[in-house]
Amino acid sequence: MPSGKQIRAARVLLDWTAEKLASEVGISRESIESIELGKKQARELTMDSILRVFDDAGIEFLDNQGVRFRPEGLEILEGEMGIKTFLDGAYAFAERT
């Protein structure tokens, strides 16, 4: 789970105001600022929304408080559906060769 500092860094990387992020997530600007400053812990649903908004904008959170734009052409596959997608792609590739 990203820290408040990472959320702020991601927002700044996108050149978004706290108001813009709040609007995208569906919460108040004050809530975004409180989360970024560590004054308030985001609820699970709120954090899921924040992560989804940043993911849609191409932002990736890294270990050690890092944030970056997701490298182009890179798709992260997670969970059971990720494995299925990977194997389906490998099978389709094998059929073509």
All heavy atoms as an XYZ file, in Angstrom:
760
protein
N       0.846     -1.172      0.000
C       0.000      0.000      0.000
C       0.894      1.238      0.000
O       1.814      1.339      0.786
C      -0.901     -0.015      1.229
C      -1.779      1.183      1.301
S      -3.083      1.179      2.533
C      -3.787     -0.426      2.395
N       0.626      2.167     -0.916
C       1.474      3.355     -0.981
C       1.282      4.270      0.234
O       0.211      4.320      0.836
C       1.011      4.052     -2.258
C      -0.355      3.558     -2.503
C      -0.414      2.172     -1.927
N       2.321      4.974      0.549
C       2.274      5.936      1.655
C       1.639      7.240      1.160
O       1.470      7.462     -0.046
C       3.689      6.214      2.150
O       4.419      6.931      1.159
N       1.341      8.100      2.109
C       0.828      9.417      1.763
C       1.799     10.198      0.899
O       1.411     10.906     -0.029
N       3.096     10.049      1.201
C       4.116     10.741      0.409
C       4.140     10.232     -1.032
O       4.329     11.012     -1.967
C       5.493     10.565      1.050
C       5.650     11.353      2.332
C       7.014     11.149      2.938
C       7.124     11.940      4.229
N       8.437     11.832      4.841
N       3.951      8.925     -1.213
C       3.913      8.381     -2.565
C       2.679      8.878     -3.317
O       2.749      9.151     -4.516
C       3.898      6.849     -2.536
C       5.243      6.230     -2.264
C       5.140      4.727     -2.189
O       4.562      4.203     -1.250
N       5.682      4.048     -3.177
N       1.562      8.972     -2.615
C       0.340      9.474     -3.255
C       0.558     10.912     -3.716
O       0.220     11.277     -4.844
C      -0.863      9.342     -2.304
C      -1.194      7.858     -2.117
C      -2.069     10.128     -2.830
C      -2.183      7.570     -1.014
N       1.152     11.709     -2.861
C       1.444     13.104     -3.237
C       2.422     13.145     -4.414
O       2.243     13.912     -5.361
C       2.008     13.878     -2.053
C       2.339     15.316     -2.403
C       2.874     16.081     -1.195
N       3.442     17.336     -1.586
C       2.769     18.460     -1.746
N       1.471     18.480     -1.535
N       3.376     19.559     -2.105
N       3.457     12.328     -4.372
C       4.446     12.306     -5.456
C       3.792     11.893     -6.774
O       4.084     12.470     -7.830
C       5.599     11.370     -5.100
N       2.905     10.905     -6.717
C       2.211     10.459     -7.930
C       1.336     11.576     -8.485
O       1.295     11.816     -9.699
C       1.366      9.224     -7.617
N       0.658     12.270     -7.601
C      -0.201     13.382     -8.014
C       0.620     14.483     -8.670
O       0.269     15.007     -9.734
C      -0.958     13.912     -6.794
C      -1.889     15.056     -7.101
C      -2.695     15.455     -5.896
N      -1.929     15.903     -4.752
C      -1.337     17.083     -4.641
N      -1.388     17.945     -5.638
N      -0.692     17.412     -3.539
N       1.753     14.804     -8.065
C       2.629     15.849     -8.612
C       3.222     15.392     -9.946
O       3.329     16.191    -10.883
C       3.721     16.225     -7.588
C       4.775     17.119     -8.207
C       3.088     16.892     -6.366
N       3.586     14.125    -10.045
C       4.130     13.595    -11.299
C       3.132     13.777    -12.446
O       3.522     14.074    -13.578
C       4.478     12.114    -11.116
C       5.246     11.420    -12.225
C       6.595     12.086    -12.466
C       5.441      9.954    -11.880
N       1.857     13.633    -12.134
C       0.810     13.823    -13.144
C       0.439     15.298    -13.328
O      -0.374     15.626    -14.185
C      -0.448     13.049    -12.742
C      -0.346     11.536    -12.826
C      -1.531     10.880    -12.131
C      -0.254     11.090    -14.283
N       1.029     16.171    -12.496
C       0.709     17.601    -12.505
C      -0.766     17.826    -12.161
O      -1.440     18.655    -12.770
C       1.065     18.237    -13.856
C       1.193     19.748    -13.764
O       1.469     20.260    -12.659
O       1.001     20.416    -14.790
N      -1.266     17.053    -11.194
C      -2.641     17.168    -10.717
C      -2.661     17.920     -9.399
O      -1.785     17.750     -8.558
C      -3.252     15.799    -10.474
C      -3.619     15.022    -11.690
C      -3.418     15.368    -12.998
C      -4.241     13.731    -11.710
N      -3.877     14.370    -13.818
C      -4.388     13.354    -13.056
C      -4.674     12.860    -10.716
C      -4.969     12.153    -13.439
C      -5.244     11.659    -11.095
C      -5.394     11.312    -12.443
N      -3.701     18.705     -9.201
C      -3.940     19.332     -7.902
C      -4.597     18.297     -6.989
O      -5.109     17.266     -7.453
C      -4.878     20.539     -8.039
O      -6.149     20.070     -8.514
C      -4.305     21.595     -8.992
N      -4.608     18.598     -5.710
C      -5.328     17.735     -4.764
C      -6.808     17.714     -5.122
O      -7.483     16.682     -4.987
C      -5.114     18.216     -3.333
N      -7.317     18.827     -5.604
C      -8.722     18.925     -6.030
C      -9.008     17.969     -7.193
O     -10.041     17.299     -7.220
C      -9.039     20.365     -6.428
C     -10.500     20.612     -6.730
C     -11.383     20.572     -5.503
O     -10.965     21.058     -4.443
O     -12.502     20.024     -5.609
N      -8.100     17.894     -8.153
C      -8.272     17.007     -9.314
C      -8.288     15.547     -8.861
O      -9.162     14.768     -9.274
C      -7.143     17.260    -10.318
C      -6.948     16.197    -11.376
C      -7.979     16.247    -12.453
C      -7.600     15.268    -13.573
N      -8.695     14.979    -14.451
N      -7.337     15.155     -8.014
C      -7.307     13.775     -7.527
C      -8.564     13.467     -6.724
O      -9.172     12.414     -6.899
C      -6.058     13.516     -6.682
C      -5.950     12.116     -6.082
C      -6.010     11.030     -7.156
C      -4.681     11.989     -5.254
N      -8.970     14.395     -5.875
C     -10.179     14.197     -5.076
C     -11.389     13.977     -5.969
O     -12.215     13.085     -5.716
C     -10.400     15.397     -4.160
N     -11.489     14.758     -7.027
C     -12.600     14.623     -7.968
C     -12.572     13.261     -8.658
O     -13.608     12.611     -8.824
C     -12.522     15.747     -9.003
O     -13.474     15.560    -10.019
N     -11.392     12.817     -9.069
C     -11.249     11.520     -9.741
C     -11.618     10.364     -8.807
O     -12.193      9.373     -9.230
C      -9.815     11.333    -10.242
C      -9.401     12.269    -11.344
C     -10.067     11.971    -12.676
O     -10.319     10.794    -12.972
O     -10.331     12.936    -13.420
N     -11.276     10.498     -7.530
C     -11.509      9.435     -6.544
C     -12.922      9.501     -5.976
O     -13.500      8.480     -5.609
C     -10.451      9.508     -5.415
C     -10.749      8.529     -4.302
C      -9.061      9.265     -5.978
N     -13.478     10.724     -5.913
C     -14.814     10.891     -5.364
C     -14.831     11.188     -3.869
O     -15.749     10.788     -3.158
N     -13.777     11.864     -3.404
C     -13.713     12.281     -1.998
C     -13.331     13.761     -1.960
O     -13.082     14.367     -3.002
C     -12.722     11.430     -1.171
C     -11.291     11.552     -1.702
C     -13.161      9.966     -1.134
C     -10.254     10.833     -0.858
N     -13.263     14.329     -0.779
C     -12.950     15.752     -0.659
C     -11.449     16.030     -0.797
O     -10.617     15.151     -0.542
C     -13.437     16.285      0.692
O     -12.634     15.772      1.734
N     -11.156     17.260     -1.175
C      -9.757     17.702     -1.260
C      -9.095     17.593      0.105
O      -7.931     17.190      0.223
C      -9.687     19.144     -1.771
C      -8.274     19.717     -1.806
C      -8.257     21.204     -2.150
N      -9.125     22.005     -1.306
C      -8.808     22.425     -0.079
N      -7.654     22.118      0.473
N      -9.662     23.174      0.619
N      -9.838     17.936      1.142
C      -9.302     17.871      2.503
C      -8.900     16.442      2.870
O      -7.882     16.224      3.538
C     -10.318     18.416      3.514
C     -10.568     19.909      3.406
C     -11.566     20.295      2.310
O     -12.199     19.403      1.709
O     -11.698     21.492      2.037
N      -9.702     15.478      2.436
C      -9.368     14.074      2.710
C      -8.084     13.662      2.008
O      -7.227     13.003      2.602
C     -10.513     13.149      2.284
O     -11.627     13.328      3.114
N      -7.933     14.076      0.753
C      -6.690     13.776      0.012
C      -5.501     14.383      0.736
O      -4.481     13.717      0.956
C      -6.773     14.300     -1.443
C      -7.770     13.493     -2.264
C      -5.378     14.293     -2.108
C      -7.399     12.043     -2.522
N      -5.611     15.635      1.130
C      -4.504     16.303      1.812
C      -4.184     15.628      3.147
O      -3.007     15.470      3.492
C      -4.826     17.781      2.005
C      -4.809     18.534      0.686
C      -5.313     19.960      0.782
O      -5.889     20.343      1.828
O      -5.142     20.702     -0.200
N      -5.195     15.193      3.877
C      -4.972     14.511      5.160
C      -4.274     13.167      4.958
O      -3.397     12.791      5.736
C      -6.302     14.292      5.890
O      -6.833     15.511      6.325
N      -4.653     12.463      3.902
C      -4.011     11.174      3.584
C      -2.553     11.409      3.205
O      -1.653     10.717      3.673
C      -4.783     10.442      2.469
C      -6.155      9.989      2.977
C      -3.972      9.255      1.934
C      -7.112      9.545      1.878
N      -2.310     12.402      2.350
C      -0.949     12.697      1.913
C      -0.049     13.102      3.073
O       1.135     12.746      3.098
C      -0.962     13.815      0.863
C      -1.529     13.388     -0.473
C      -1.555     14.500     -1.486
O      -1.281     15.673     -1.147
O      -1.840     14.195     -2.661
N      -0.594     13.826      4.023
C       0.199     14.292      5.173
C       0.287     13.250      6.284
O       0.971     13.471      7.287
C      -0.400     15.587      5.727
C      -0.307     16.796      4.801
C      -1.104     17.962      5.367
C       1.149     17.189      4.581
N      -0.391     12.119      6.127
C      -0.351     11.076      7.140
C      -1.211     11.371      8.357
O      -1.097     10.699      9.375
N      -2.074     12.359      8.249
C      -2.956     12.701      9.365
C      -4.146     11.750      9.449
O      -4.789     11.660     10.478
C      -3.486     14.126      9.204
C      -2.433     15.190      9.329
C      -3.053     16.556      9.170
C      -2.015     17.652      9.315
N      -2.602     18.989      9.102
N      -4.407     11.073      8.339
C      -5.588     10.222      8.244
C      -5.232      8.978      7.427
O      -4.528      9.080      6.417
C      -6.689     11.030      7.555
C      -7.981     10.347      7.339
C      -8.949     11.368      6.732
C     -10.181     10.720      6.186
N     -11.085     11.696      5.583
N      -5.701      7.830      7.872
C      -5.507      6.583      7.127
C      -6.694      6.393      6.192
O      -7.836      6.479      6.629
C      -5.409      5.398      8.103
C      -5.155      4.062      7.445
C      -3.762      3.965      6.846
O      -2.829      4.560      7.338
N      -3.639      3.223      5.772
N      -6.433      6.168      4.923
C      -7.520      5.966      3.961
C      -8.223      4.639      4.227
O      -7.577      3.646      4.561
C      -6.968      5.981      2.539
N      -9.527      4.648      4.076
C     -10.288      3.396      4.159
C      -9.893      2.516      2.990
O      -9.392      2.987      1.971
C     -11.785      3.688      4.098
C     -12.292      4.441      5.287
C     -13.789      4.607      5.186
N     -14.241      5.455      6.265
C     -15.245      6.288      6.179
N     -15.924      6.377      5.053
N     -15.600      7.025      7.206
N     -10.132      1.221      3.136
C      -9.738      0.271      2.096
C     -10.374      0.609      0.748
O      -9.698      0.596     -0.283
C     -10.108     -1.154      2.518
C      -9.575     -2.208      1.575
C      -9.842     -3.622      2.059
O     -10.145     -3.817      3.248
O      -9.758     -4.534      1.216
N     -11.657      0.912      0.750
C     -12.340      1.260     -0.506
C     -11.771      2.529     -1.121
O     -11.610      2.620     -2.344
C     -13.838      1.447     -0.266
C     -14.694      0.200     -0.438
C     -16.123      0.451      0.022
C     -14.674     -0.258     -1.873
N     -11.462      3.499     -0.280
C     -10.876      4.745     -0.769
C      -9.504      4.486     -1.367
O      -9.181      4.981     -2.456
C     -10.779      5.784      0.365
O     -12.089      6.034      0.874
C     -10.152      7.077     -0.116
N      -8.681      3.692     -0.692
C      -7.345      3.387     -1.210
C      -7.446      2.614     -2.522
O      -6.686      2.874     -3.455
C      -6.529      2.607     -0.181
C      -5.094      2.377     -0.608
S      -4.172      3.888     -1.021
C      -3.849      4.539      0.592
N      -8.398      1.695     -2.603
C      -8.605      0.971     -3.865
C      -8.931      1.947     -4.996
O      -8.426      1.807     -6.113
C      -9.720     -0.058     -3.730
C      -9.335     -1.255     -2.873
O      -8.128     -1.444     -2.601
O     -10.255     -2.010     -2.477
N      -9.766      2.940     -4.707
C     -10.124      3.943     -5.714
C      -8.914      4.784     -6.115
O      -8.703      5.065     -7.294
C     -11.231      4.855     -5.192
O     -12.417      4.132     -5.007
N      -8.123      5.186     -5.131
C      -6.916      5.968     -5.408
C      -5.959      5.163     -6.297
O      -5.445      5.671     -7.295
C      -6.219      6.396     -4.097
C      -7.065      7.437     -3.358
C      -4.805      6.932     -4.367
C      -6.599      7.753     -1.949
N      -5.749      3.905     -5.950
C      -4.849      3.053     -6.736
C      -5.369      2.860     -8.158
O      -4.595      2.874     -9.115
C      -4.653      1.708     -6.041
C      -3.880      1.759     -4.723
C      -3.883      0.396     -4.047
C      -2.464      2.247     -4.947
N      -6.674      2.676     -8.299
C      -7.268      2.478     -9.624
C      -7.097      3.740    -10.480
O      -6.741      3.656    -11.661
C      -8.737      2.104     -9.495
C      -9.385      1.713    -10.804
C     -10.798      1.154    -10.667
N     -11.662      1.926     -9.779
C     -11.991      1.571     -8.526
N     -11.528      0.462     -8.007
N     -12.790      2.321     -7.794
N      -7.332      4.908     -9.888
C      -7.175      6.177    -10.619
C      -5.735      6.333    -11.093
O      -5.490      6.674    -12.259
C      -7.610      7.366     -9.730
C      -7.122      8.684    -10.288
C      -9.126      7.375     -9.573
N      -4.787      6.080    -10.216
C      -3.379      6.206    -10.617
C      -2.989      5.140    -11.640
O      -2.228      5.422    -12.567
C      -2.456      6.161     -9.399
C      -2.409      7.451     -8.634
C      -2.527      7.456     -7.264
C      -2.226      8.660     -9.277
C      -2.470      8.643     -6.535
C      -2.165      9.860     -8.577
C      -2.291      9.848     -7.203
N      -3.495      3.939    -11.488
C      -3.209      2.884    -12.459
C      -3.729      3.280    -13.840
O      -3.029      3.128    -14.839
C      -3.818      1.558    -11.998
C      -3.437      0.411    -12.914
O      -2.225      0.141    -13.060
O      -4.353     -0.217    -13.497
N      -4.946      3.801    -13.887
C      -5.520      4.247    -15.163
C      -4.706      5.377    -15.777
O      -4.676      5.523    -16.999
C      -6.972      4.709    -14.970
C      -7.925      3.561    -14.670
O      -7.543      2.381    -14.830
O      -9.077      3.851    -14.247
N      -4.047      6.172    -14.942
C      -3.216      7.282    -15.424
C      -1.794      6.830    -15.754
O      -0.963      7.651    -16.159
C      -3.182      8.396    -14.384
N      -1.493      5.544    -15.561
C      -0.174      5.021    -15.919
C       0.879      5.169    -14.847
O       2.071      5.149    -15.140
N       0.450      5.308    -13.596
C       1.393      5.471    -12.490
C       1.631      4.131    -11.807
O       0.709      3.340    -11.612
C       0.847      6.488    -11.455
C       0.786      7.884    -12.069
C       1.669      6.475    -10.173
C       2.131      8.493    -12.383
N       2.879      3.906    -11.431
C       3.277      2.679    -10.756
C       3.970      3.040     -9.447
O       4.839      3.919     -9.427
C       4.238      1.921    -11.679
C       4.735      0.621    -11.179
C       5.585     -0.083    -12.216
O       6.610      0.482    -12.653
O       5.215     -1.192    -12.598
N       3.572      2.384     -8.374
C       4.208      2.593     -7.068
C       5.292      1.542     -6.883
O       5.073      0.358     -7.147
C       3.171      2.501     -5.946
C       2.182      3.623     -5.981
C       0.935      3.458     -6.550
C       2.513      4.867     -5.465
C       0.019      4.500     -6.601
C       1.613      5.918     -5.507
C       0.366      5.736     -6.076
N       6.471      1.959     -6.433
C       7.629      1.086     -6.278
C       7.983      0.930     -4.804
O       7.534      1.702     -3.962
C       8.827      1.689     -7.018
C       8.598      2.074     -8.481
C       9.776      2.865     -9.001
C       8.338      0.839     -9.313
N       8.826     -0.048     -4.535
C       9.358     -0.211     -3.181
C      10.181      1.021     -2.814
O      10.597      1.787     -3.679
C      10.245     -1.458     -3.101
C       9.446     -2.737     -3.311
O       8.218     -2.731     -3.068
O      10.051     -3.744     -3.715
N      10.454      1.174     -1.542
C      11.283      2.279     -1.037
C      10.721      3.657     -1.392
O      11.464      4.560     -1.763
C      12.727      2.154     -1.542
C      13.380      0.889     -1.049
O      13.186      0.508      0.097
N      14.129      0.235     -1.908
N       9.401      3.788     -1.313
C       8.713      5.067     -1.506
C       8.788      5.600     -2.930
O       8.565      6.796     -3.155
C       9.257      6.126     -0.524
C       9.107      5.776      0.937
C       7.651      5.728      1.364
O       6.875      6.595      1.032
N       7.285      4.693      2.101
N       9.063      4.767     -3.905
C       9.190      5.231     -5.285
C       7.863      5.326     -6.019
O       6.893      4.672     -5.686
N       7.867      6.174     -7.042
C       6.721      6.375     -7.927
C       7.278      6.649     -9.318
O       8.275      7.365     -9.462
C       5.878      7.598     -7.485
C       4.728      7.843     -8.438
C       5.363      7.428     -6.075
N       6.636      6.088    -10.347
C       7.069      6.378    -11.706
C       5.923      6.129    -12.675
O       4.929      5.493    -12.331
C       8.262      5.505    -12.111
C       7.906      4.034    -12.289
C       9.089      3.230    -12.742
N       8.714      1.824    -12.900
C       9.556      0.882    -13.206
N      10.825      1.163    -13.380
N       9.151     -0.365    -13.328
N       6.106      6.632    -13.888
C       5.186      6.256    -14.948
C       5.481      4.808    -15.310
O       6.649      4.410    -15.389
C       5.378      7.140    -16.186
C       4.789      8.513    -16.037
C       5.599      9.622    -15.909
C       3.414      8.690    -16.027
C       5.065     10.890    -15.774
C       2.870      9.956    -15.892
C       3.689     11.054    -15.759
N       4.442      4.021    -15.516
C       4.605      2.623    -15.909
C       5.277      2.586    -17.284
O       4.862      3.292    -18.199
C       3.231      1.944    -15.961
C       3.278      0.467    -16.203
C       1.913     -0.231    -16.121
N       0.807      0.539    -16.651
C      -0.115      1.156    -15.913
N      -0.065      1.105    -14.597
N      -1.091      1.830    -16.459
N       6.328      1.792    -17.414
C       6.999      1.701    -18.718
C       6.012      1.244    -19.797
O       5.175      0.380    -19.557
C       8.085      0.642    -18.492
C       8.309      0.628    -17.017
C       6.978      0.970    -16.406
N       6.111      1.863    -20.975
C       5.217      1.509    -22.081
C       5.456      0.068    -22.512
O       6.577     -0.415    -22.501
C       5.442      2.452    -23.248
C       4.922      3.849    -22.977
C       5.032      4.738    -24.189
O       4.820      4.246    -25.308
O       5.332      5.915    -23.997
N       4.389     -0.586    -22.888
C       4.478     -1.953    -23.368
C       4.579     -2.991    -22.268
O       4.712     -4.173    -22.536
N       4.500     -2.559    -21.020
C       4.600     -3.471    -19.888
C       3.219     -3.646    -19.276
O       2.550     -2.674    -18.954
C       5.553     -2.917    -18.835
C       5.718     -3.729    -17.565
C       6.415     -5.044    -17.871
C       6.509     -2.945    -16.546
N       2.794     -4.883    -19.165
C       1.513     -5.177    -18.541
C       1.770     -6.051    -17.323
O       2.468     -7.064    -17.418
C       0.603     -5.909    -19.522
C      -0.758     -6.218    -18.978
C      -1.649     -6.940    -19.964
O      -1.221     -7.196    -21.106
O      -2.771     -7.277    -19.588
N       1.231     -5.655    -16.193
C       1.396     -6.423    -14.969
C       0.194     -7.330    -14.799
O      -0.951     -6.867    -14.776
C       1.557     -5.496    -13.752
C       2.818     -4.654    -13.925
C       1.595     -6.299    -12.459
C       3.005     -3.588    -12.896
N       0.450     -8.609    -14.729
C      -0.609     -9.600    -14.568
C      -0.580    -10.096    -13.133
O       0.454    -10.502    -12.636
C      -0.401    -10.767    -15.538
C      -0.268    -10.389    -17.015
C       0.094    -11.608    -17.840
C      -1.561     -9.764    -17.507
N      -1.746    -10.077    -12.497
C      -1.816    -10.478    -11.094
C      -2.906    -11.512    -10.890
O      -3.919    -11.509    -11.576
C      -2.110     -9.272    -10.205
C      -1.030     -8.221    -10.246
C      -1.319     -7.074     -9.310
O      -1.236     -7.302     -8.088
O      -1.639     -5.987     -9.799
N      -2.668    -12.374     -9.941
C      -3.690    -13.317     -9.509
C      -4.002    -14.393    -10.533
O      -3.287    -14.587    -11.520
N      -5.090    -15.066    -10.277
C      -5.521    -16.181    -11.121
C      -5.779    -15.743    -12.569
O      -5.387    -16.419    -13.515
C      -6.800    -16.770    -10.517
C      -7.033    -18.204    -10.880
C      -8.181    -18.796    -10.085
O      -8.097    -18.840     -8.848
O      -9.159    -19.200    -10.734
N      -6.447    -14.595    -12.728
C      -6.711    -14.098    -14.082
C      -5.419    -13.707    -14.787
O      -5.307    -13.867    -16.005
C      -7.678    -12.906    -14.045
C      -9.125    -13.304    -13.846
S      -9.727    -14.515    -15.060
C      -9.566    -13.610    -16.576
N      -4.446    -13.226    -14.050
C      -3.160    -12.893    -14.639
C      -2.455    -14.122    -15.184
O      -1.894    -14.096    -16.277
N      -2.501    -15.202    -14.423
C      -1.896    -16.459    -14.879
C      -2.614    -16.956    -16.124
O      -1.986    -17.370    -17.100
C      -1.926    -17.515    -13.755
C      -0.999    -17.095    -12.614
C      -1.545    -18.894    -14.283
C      -1.130    -17.927    -11.363
N      -3.941    -16.907    -16.108
C      -4.728    -17.362    -17.264
C      -4.397    -16.526    -18.497
O      -4.171    -17.072    -19.577
C      -6.215    -17.287    -16.963
C      -7.084    -17.790    -18.108
C      -8.549    -17.642    -17.790
C      -9.465    -18.119    -18.885
N      -9.051    -17.933    -20.247
N      -4.335    -15.223    -18.337
C      -4.017    -14.337    -19.454
C      -2.626    -14.641    -20.006
O      -2.426    -14.715    -21.219
C      -4.096    -12.861    -19.013
O      -5.416    -12.596    -18.537
C      -3.754    -11.911    -20.136
N      -1.663    -14.834    -19.116
C      -0.297    -15.161    -19.537
C      -0.260    -16.468    -20.320
O       0.317    -16.551    -21.402
C       0.636    -15.245    -18.328
C       2.005    -15.731    -18.675
C       2.917    -14.884    -19.275
C       2.375    -17.047    -18.419
C       4.186    -15.336    -19.617
C       3.642    -17.506    -18.750
C       4.542    -16.651    -19.361
N      -0.891    -17.500    -19.775
C      -0.872    -18.813    -20.427
C      -1.625    -18.791    -21.755
O      -1.189    -19.430    -22.729
C      -1.427    -19.879    -19.496
C      -0.554    -20.177    -18.263
C      -1.257    -21.158    -17.338
C       0.817    -20.691    -18.670
N      -2.731    -18.071    -21.822
C      -3.461    -17.941    -23.086
C      -2.592    -17.272    -24.137
O      -2.560    -17.697    -25.299
C      -4.754    -17.137    -22.897
C      -5.843    -17.899    -22.155
O      -5.708    -19.138    -21.986
O      -6.825    -17.253    -21.729
N      -1.863    -16.241    -23.729
C      -0.966    -15.553    -24.653
C       0.178    -16.439    -25.104
O       0.549    -16.449    -26.283
N       0.744    -17.201    -24.184
C       1.837    -18.125    -24.527
C       1.341    -19.208    -25.491
O       2.028    -19.549    -26.463
C       2.409    -18.757    -23.257
N       0.142    -19.701    -25.245
C      -0.427    -20.733    -26.111
C      -0.671    -20.162    -27.515
O      -0.328    -20.799    -28.521
C      -1.733    -21.268    -25.509
C      -2.378    -22.347    -26.326
C      -1.849    -23.627    -26.355
C      -3.519    -22.086    -27.079
C      -2.430    -24.622    -27.124
C      -4.108    -23.071    -27.838
C      -3.569    -24.338    -27.866
O      -4.147    -25.321    -28.634
N      -1.248    -18.971    -27.594
C      -1.504    -18.346    -28.880
C      -0.199    -18.102    -29.633
O      -0.120    -18.322    -30.848
C      -2.261    -17.037    -28.689
N       0.844    -17.674    -28.921
C       2.139    -17.455    -29.541
C       2.712    -18.765    -30.070
O       3.228    -18.826    -31.184
C       3.110    -16.826    -28.537
C       4.485    -16.593    -29.106
C       4.726    -15.515    -29.931
C       5.531    -17.467    -28.819
C       5.992    -15.295    -30.464
C       6.795    -17.258    -29.339
C       7.020    -16.181    -30.162
N       2.607    -19.843    -29.288
C       3.122    -21.152    -29.696
C       2.403    -21.670    -30.938
O       3.027    -22.304    -31.806
C       2.994    -22.155    -28.547
N       1.128    -21.388    -31.055
C       0.375    -21.826    -32.231
C       0.833    -21.121    -33.492
O       0.771    -21.690    -34.588
C      -1.122    -21.571    -32.028
C      -1.789    -22.586    -31.136
C      -3.306    -22.389    -31.094
O      -3.754    -21.227    -31.080
O      -3.998    -23.406    -31.102
N       1.259    -19.856    -33.362
C       1.685    -19.071    -34.526
C       3.065    -19.479    -35.020
O       3.419    -19.222    -36.153
C       1.701    -17.583    -34.183
C       0.333    -16.980    -34.016
C       0.400    -15.455    -33.972
N       1.325    -14.937    -32.977
C       0.988    -14.510    -31.757
N      -0.270    -14.562    -31.380
N       1.890    -14.040    -30.940
N       3.862    -20.071    -34.147
C       5.238    -20.395    -34.549
C       5.396    -21.829    -34.949
O       4.610    -22.658    -34.854
C       6.232    -20.089    -33.416
O       5.853    -20.801    -32.240
C       6.280    -18.618    -33.145
